[in-house]
Amino acid sequence: MPPALRRILKERFVAWALRGRPPEPVPVVLSQRRVYVLPTRAGLFYAVSLLVMLIGAINYNLSLGYALVFLLAGLGIVAILHGFRNLAGLTLTVGACAPVFAGEIARFPLVLHNPDARARRLLRLRLPDADVVGIDVPPQDKTRALLPLPTTRRGWLPMPRATIETVWPLGLVRAWSYAAPALPCLVYPKPAATVPPAPTFAGIEGGRLPGDAGDEDFAGLRRHQPSDQLHHVAWKTAARQGPHAALQTKQFAGTAAQALWFDWATLPPGMDTETRLSVLARWVLDAETAGLSWGLRLPGREIPQAHGPDHTHACLKALALHGEET
């Protein structure tokens, strides 16, 4: 069969097997109608061997040969039943997919719930053209699997069709099912390796970057944030208050504090859209690493100056979804 025709037939079968158009609302229940069973290569060889043994038993009229053939045939039928029951009845839900940068591996969290008193063993889950993840699901419990998928472009990446399969217990049959739950992953633009200096960096006063607080006058204390620079932490105060006290950060007032803006319009006119987004993503990451505060200006949108993980995510999300419907 030509590969193109085989691919078309497979996609039509998958569309029929999903019992609806993806994405599916969660939870997804793998009912009996959604589980399919076919022999593996080992199972086909097993069946051919039984047929040869049966022909030999008939030819030589061997009673023990008949008994052995029927015993092994019964074992194969039991393997079919157990392989089918290893999948039927499972319930699938999803977790939160952590954002990644374009070119990295997105990991879609799929949670399998087992309502029965028997364990579900040797389950294999995979996405198209991705690595296989093997798990077991304990009785009346759940197991979380992270399904990897390479990313190539920014924006929302919907979770493609997942295949859940098993060859338990004897490897003679393959039972499988499909699921396509609604689970998107946000893909940030890939940060540029080399970038021009941000235009606002040129306005340095007193040797400090814009947005960096001055050190001239002590202005008080505030609650420590993860993005604060370590040398601004009030270590002496923390030592006096004891190990369980919350960390505090020293604030200073000076003339060097300025607003740091990353502006789409300041980039070279001949730069294409994706390169602009990569450069802006690199500036955002560098500013967060340096503990600076910054704002982001895009065509039709402006994110006010701030800092911290939430602000970084908001800026990177705006870059990821630029030009797309959110």
C-alpha positions in Angstrom: 0.0 0.0 0.0 1.4 3.4 -0.9 2.5 5.5 2.2 0.2 8.4 1.2 -2.9 6.1 1.0 -1.9 4.5 4.2 -1.7 7.9 6.0 -5.1 8.9 4.6 -6.7 5.7 5.8 -5.1 6.0 9.2 -6.3 9.6 9.6 -9.9 8.7 8.6 -9.8 5.8 11.1 -8.5 8.1 13.9 -11.3 10.6 13.1 -13.9 7.9 13.4 -12.3 6.4 16.5 -12.3 9.7 18.4 -16.1 9.7 18.3 -16.2 13.4 17.6 -14.2 16.4 16.4 -11.2 17.4 18.6 -10.5 19.0 20.9 -12.5 16.9 23.4 -13.9 18.3 26.7 -12.4 16.8 29.8 -12.7 14.4 31.4 -12.3 11.9 28.6 -13.5 8.5 29.4 -12.0 5.5 27.5 -15.2 3.6 27.1 -15.4 0.1 25.7 -16.3 1.5 22.3 -13.1 3.5 22.2 -10.7 0.7 22.9 -9.4 -1.4 19.9 -7.4 -4.7 19.9 -5.2 -6.2 17.3 -2.5 -8.9 17.5 1.1 -7.9 17.6 3.8 -9.6 15.4 4.4 -11.9 18.3 0.7 -12.6 18.5 0.5 -13.5 14.8 3.5 -15.8 15.2 1.8 -17.3 18.2 -1.4 -17.9 16.2 0.5 -19.5 13.3 2.4 -21.8 15.7 -0.9 -22.9 17.2 -2.3 -23.7 13.8 0.8 -25.8 12.9 0.6 -27.6 16.2 -3.1 -28.3 15.6 -2.4 -29.7 12.1 0.3 -32.0 13.6 -2.1 -33.1 16.4 -4.8 -33.9 13.8 -2.3 -35.7 11.5 -0.9 -37.9 14.2 -4.1 -38.1 16.3 -2.3 -36.9 19.4 -4.7 -36.3 22.3 -2.1 -34.4 24.4 -1.4 -32.3 21.3 -5.1 -31.3 21.2 -5.0 -30.5 24.9 -1.8 -28.3 24.5 -3.2 -26.4 21.5 -6.5 -25.7 23.2 -4.7 -24.7 26.5 -2.5 -22.2 24.6 -5.4 -20.9 22.6 -7.3 -20.3 25.8 -4.3 -18.4 27.1 -4.3 -16.2 24.0 -8.0 -15.4 24.5 -7.4 -14.5 28.1 -4.6 -12.2 27.0 -7.0 -10.4 24.7 -9.5 -9.9 27.5 -6.9 -8.6 30.0 -5.3 -6.3 27.4 -8.7 -4.8 26.6 -9.6 -4.4 30.3 -6.2 -2.7 31.0 -7.4 0.3 29.1 -11.2 0.3 29.2 -12.7 2.5 31.9 -9.7 4.9 32.3 -10.5 8.6 32.7 -8.2 11.3 31.3 -7.9 14.8 32.6 -5.2 17.5 32.0 -3.0 19.7 34.1 -1.5 23.1 33.4 1.1 23.2 30.6 4.1 25.3 31.4 5.1 27.9 28.7 8.2 27.2 26.7 10.3 29.0 24.2 10.2 28.2 20.5 12.6 25.4 19.7 12.2 23.8 23.2 10.2 20.7 24.2 6.7 21.4 25.3 5.4 18.9 27.9 1.7 18.3 28.0 0.5 16.9 31.4 -2.0 14.2 31.0 -3.5 12.7 34.2 -4.9 9.1 34.1 -7.5 8.1 36.7 -8.1 4.4 37.5 -11.5 3.9 39.2 -11.1 0.1 39.5 -9.5 -2.1 42.2 -7.0 -3.5 39.8 -3.8 -1.8 38.6 -3.4 -0.7 35.0 0.1 -1.8 34.0 2.6 -1.1 31.2 0.6 1.8 29.6 2.4 3.7 26.9 1.4 7.2 25.9 2.7 9.2 22.9 2.0 12.2 20.7 2.5 12.0 16.9 6.3 11.9 16.0 7.3 12.2 19.7 8.8 9.9 22.3 6.9 7.3 24.2 6.1 7.7 27.9 5.5 4.5 29.9 3.5 4.5 33.2 1.5 2.3 35.5 -1.7 3.5 37.3 -2.3 2.1 40.8 -5.7 0.8 41.9 -8.2 3.6 42.5 -5.5 6.2 42.1 -4.1 8.5 39.4 -0.8 9.0 37.6 0.5 12.1 35.8 2.4 11.7 32.5 4.2 14.5 30.7 4.0 14.0 27.0 6.9 15.7 25.1 6.4 17.5 21.8 9.0 19.7 20.0 8.0 23.2 19.2 8.9 25.2 16.1 6.9 28.5 16.3 5.5 30.9 18.8 1.8 31.2 19.9 -0.7 28.7 21.2 0.2 25.1 20.5 -2.8 22.8 21.0 -2.2 19.3 22.2 -2.4 16.9 19.3 -4.0 13.5 19.3 -2.6 11.3 22.0 -2.3 7.5 21.6 -2.7 5.3 24.8 -1.7 1.7 24.2 -0.6 -1.4 26.0 0.7 -4.9 25.2 0.2 -6.2 28.7 0.1 -9.0 29.8 1.9 -11.3 27.3 2.7 -9.0 24.4 0.5 -11.0 22.1 -2.1 -8.3 21.5 -2.0 -4.5 21.3 -4.9 -2.6 22.8 -5.1 1.1 22.1 -7.2 4.2 22.2 -7.0 7.8 21.1 -7.7 11.0 23.0 -7.5 14.7 22.1 -8.3 16.8 25.2 -8.4 20.6 25.0 -4.9 21.5 26.3 -3.0 24.4 24.7 0.6 25.3 25.5 1.9 28.8 25.2 5.1 29.0 23.2 7.2 32.2 23.7 9.3 33.6 20.9 12.9 32.2 20.8 15.2 34.8 22.4 17.8 36.2 20.0 21.3 35.0 20.6 22.8 38.5 19.8 20.8 41.7 20.1 21.6 45.4 19.7 21.7 47.5 22.8 18.3 48.7 23.9 17.9 52.4 23.0 17.0 53.4 26.6 20.3 51.9 27.9 22.0 55.0 26.4 20.5 57.3 29.0 22.8 56.2 31.8 23.1 58.6 34.7 25.9 58.2 37.3 27.0 54.9 35.7 23.7 53.1 36.3 21.3 51.6 33.9 17.9 53.3 33.5 15.3 51.8 35.9 18.0 50.9 38.4 17.3 52.5 41.8 19.8 55.0 43.0 21.9 54.3 46.1 22.3 57.8 47.5 19.7 57.9 50.2 18.1 55.1 52.2 14.3 55.3 51.8 13.0 52.4 54.0 12.3 48.7 53.8 9.7 46.6 51.9 8.9 42.9 51.6 11.5 41.0 49.6 10.5 39.9 46.1 12.3 37.1 44.2 13.5 39.5 41.5 15.2 41.8 44.0 19.0 42.0 43.9 20.7 40.1 46.8 22.9 43.0 47.8 19.8 45.1 48.6 18.4 42.5 51.1 18.4 43.7 54.7 20.5 40.8 56.1 21.2 42.5 59.4 17.5 43.0 60.0 16.8 39.3 59.1 19.5 38.2 61.5 18.0 40.1 64.4 14.4 38.9 63.7 15.3 35.2 63.5 15.2 32.5 60.9 11.4 32.5 60.5 11.0 36.2 59.7 10.2 37.3 56.2 13.1 38.8 54.2 13.0 42.6 53.6 14.6 44.6 50.9 16.2 48.1 51.3 14.9 50.9 49.2 17.0 53.8 48.0 16.1 57.2 46.6 18.4 58.7 44.0 18.6 60.5 40.7 19.4 57.4 38.6 15.9 55.9 38.6 14.3 56.1 35.1 11.7 54.2 33.2 13.2 51.4 31.0 11.1 50.9 27.9 11.4 48.2 25.2 9.7 49.8 22.2 8.8 48.0 19.0 9.2 51.3 17.1 12.8 51.9 18.1 14.1 48.7 16.3 15.6 49.1 12.8 12.9 49.6 10.1 14.1 46.7 8.0 13.9 44.1 10.7 11.2 41.5 10.2 8.5 40.7 12.7 9.9 37.5 14.1 13.3 38.9 14.6 11.8 41.9 16.4 9.9 39.6 18.7 13.1 37.6 19.4 15.1 40.7 20.2 12.4 42.1 22.5 12.2 38.6 24.3 15.9 38.7 24.9 15.7 42.3 26.3 12.9 41.2 28.6 14.9 38.2 29.9 18.0 40.2 30.4 16.2 43.0 32.3 14.5 40.4 34.6 17.9 38.8 35.3 19.4 42.2 36.1 16.6 43.0 38.5 15.4 46.0 36.5 11.9 47.4 36.0 10.7 47.8 32.4 7.7 48.4 30.2 6.9 47.0 26.8 5.4 48.9 23.8 4.0 46.9 20.9 1.8 48.2 18.0 -1.6 48.7 19.6 -0.6 47.6 23.1 1.5 48.9 26.0 2.4 47.1 29.2 3.3 49.5 32.0 6.6 49.4 33.8 7.0 46.7 36.4 9.2 43.7 37.2 9.0 40.2 38.6 7.9 36.8 37.3 4.3 37.8 36.6 5.4 40.8 34.6 7.9 38.8 32.7 5.2 36.2 31.8 2.8 39.0 30.7 5.4 40.6 28.4 6.5 37.3 26.9 2.9 36.3 26.4 2.2 39.5 24.6 5.2 38.8 22.3 4.1 35.2 21.7 0.6 36.2 20.7 1.5 39.3 18.7 -0.5 39.4 15.5 -2.7 36.5 16.6 -6.1 36.3 18.0 -5.9 35.7 21.8 
